[in-house]
Amino acid sequence: MRTLVVHTGAIGDFLLACPALTELSRTSTLELAGDPARLELAVASGIAHGTHSLDEIEFHTLFGDPSEKLKKILRDFDRIIVWMRDPDGALRRALTSCSAARIDVFPGLPDAQWTRHASEYYAECLGFSRLPPLRLDIAPAGAPLDIVIHPGSGSPTKNWPLKNFREVAAAFVAQGRRVTWCAGPAEEERDGLSPQHDDTLRGLSLIDLAQRLATARLYLGNDSGITHLAAALGL
């Protein structure tokens, strides 16, 4: 069975869906559509077989007149799973008009009343329960790292003050530990969040970053996609 999974969420949201996708991959060949830079994490770890950008497959045409290219692509799958808001069912109807595949459309995020771990939401969407935590099978690359600190996230309200991270880093260094900072786009956009004089991981693809993180002994960060990535690597 061939299954197309459309996921347009952030890095952390996608990784939280990956335990369910891992289980689904046991009985279906998965291809993913969304942001390939994020989705490639699942390909690199053997969960999925390929990725598609939404622009590439002309997914946006579903909201008007579906293109022939999109119809042809969708017809190649036996099941199509979309995590995207569809309050009036228009998206499901459009997909059904393009393909005879089994169609499942779920909100991209659990609602505000959801009180359990978000990964359980994605698992329940697909009828799974009691799944193990995600462990990405990505080989380490480069010289071993000791402690990696990622002081930012996509939302400033989630961030511990940078001065606190610096104090912790100084305490580690005083104990003879080696600290490497990690700076992504969110940090590069904010003055002072990208330490210029320290060892810093920056400008890496998610795959390259995952390979570098996989060499580390310890990770410290906020509630961010990179923190979810570190956890999925077993840090």
ChimeraX attribute file (.defattr): number of C-alpha atoms within 10 A of each C-alpha:
attribute: neighborCount
match mode: 1-to-1
recipient: residues
	/A:1	10
	/A:2	16
	/A:3	23
	/A:4	26
	/A:5	22
	/A:6	24
	/A:7	21
	/A:8	21
	/A:9	17
	/A:10	14
	/A:11	20
	/A:12	17
	/A:13	19
	/A:14	23
	/A:15	26
	/A:16	24
	/A:17	23
	/A:18	25
	/A:19	24
	/A:20	25
	/A:21	22
	/A:22	22
	/A:23	16
	/A:24	19
	/A:25	19
	/A:26	10
	/A:27	11
	/A:28	17
	/A:29	17
	/A:30	26
	/A:31	22
	/A:32	26
	/A:33	21
	/A:34	20
	/A:35	19
	/A:36	17
	/A:37	13
	/A:38	21
	/A:39	27
	/A:40	20
	/A:41	24
	/A:42	26
	/A:43	21
	/A:44	16
	/A:45	16
	/A:46	16
	/A:47	23
	/A:48	25
	/A:49	15
	/A:50	18
	/A:51	22
	/A:52	18
	/A:53	17
	/A:54	18
	/A:55	12
	/A:56	12
	/A:57	18
	/A:58	16
	/A:59	19
	/A:60	14
	/A:61	16
	/A:62	19
	/A:63	11
	/A:64	8
	/A:65	9
	/A:66	17
	/A:67	15
	/A:68	12
	/A:69	13
	/A:70	20
	/A:71	19
	/A:72	13
	/A:73	14
	/A:74	22
	/A:75	14
	/A:76	14
	/A:77	19
	/A:78	17
	/A:79	20
	/A:80	24
	/A:81	20
	/A:82	22
	/A:83	20
	/A:84	16
	/A:85	13
	/A:86	14
	/A:87	10
	/A:88	8
	/A:89	10
	/A:90	12
	/A:91	17
	/A:92	18
	/A:93	12
	/A:94	16
	/A:95	23
	/A:96	15
	/A:97	12
	/A:98	18
	/A:99	20
	/A:100	15
	/A:101	19
	/A:102	13
	/A:103	16
	/A:104	15
	/A:105	19
	/A:106	17
	/A:107	14
	/A:108	20
	/A:109	16
	/A:110	17
	/A:111	9
	/A:112	6
	/A:113	6
	/A:114	11
	/A:115	9
	/A:116	9
	/A:117	10
	/A:118	14
	/A:119	21
	/A:120	19
	/A:121	22
	/A:122	26
	/A:123	21
	/A:124	12
	/A:125	18
	/A:126	15
	/A:127	10
	/A:128	15
	/A:129	14
	/A:130	8
	/A:131	13
	/A:132	10
	/A:133	14
	/A:134	21
	/A:135	17
	/A:136	25
	/A:137	18
	/A:138	21
	/A:139	15
	/A:140	17
	/A:141	14
	/A:142	11
	/A:143	9
	/A:144	13
	/A:145	17
	/A:146	15
	/A:147	20
	/A:148	24
	/A:149	22
	/A:150	24
	/A:151	27
	/A:152	29
	/A:153	22
	/A:154	16
	/A:155	11
	/A:156	13
	/A:157	8
	/A:158	12
	/A:159	15
	/A:160	15
	/A:161	12
	/A:162	16
	/A:163	11
	/A:164	11
	/A:165	16
	/A:166	14
	/A:167	11
	/A:168	15
	/A:169	21
	/A:170	15
	/A:171	12
	/A:172	14
	/A:173	13
	/A:174	10
	/A:175	9
	/A:176	9
	/A:177	12
	/A:178	15
	/A:179	21
	/A:180	19
	/A:181	21
	/A:182	27
	/A:183	23
	/A:184	21
	/A:185	13
	/A:186	15
	/A:187	20
	/A:188	15
	/A:189	11
	/A:190	11
	/A:191	8
	/A:192	10
	/A:193	20
	/A:194	24
	/A:195	18
	/A:196	9
	/A:197	6
	/A:198	11
	/A:199	13
	/A:200	17
	/A:201	18
	/A:202	15
	/A:203	13
	/A:204	13
	/A:205	12
	/A:206	18
	/A:207	20
	/A:208	16
	/A:209	19
	/A:210	22
	/A:211	18
	/A:212	21
	/A:213	30
	/A:214	25
	/A:215	19
	/A:216	20
	/A:217	13
	/A:218	16
	/A:219	21
	/A:220	17
	/A:221	20
	/A:222	19
	/A:223	16
	/A:224	21
	/A:225	19
	/A:226	25
	/A:227	21
	/A:228	21
	/A:229	24
	/A:230	23
	/A:231	16
	/A:232	21
	/A:233	21
	/A:234	17
	/A:235	16
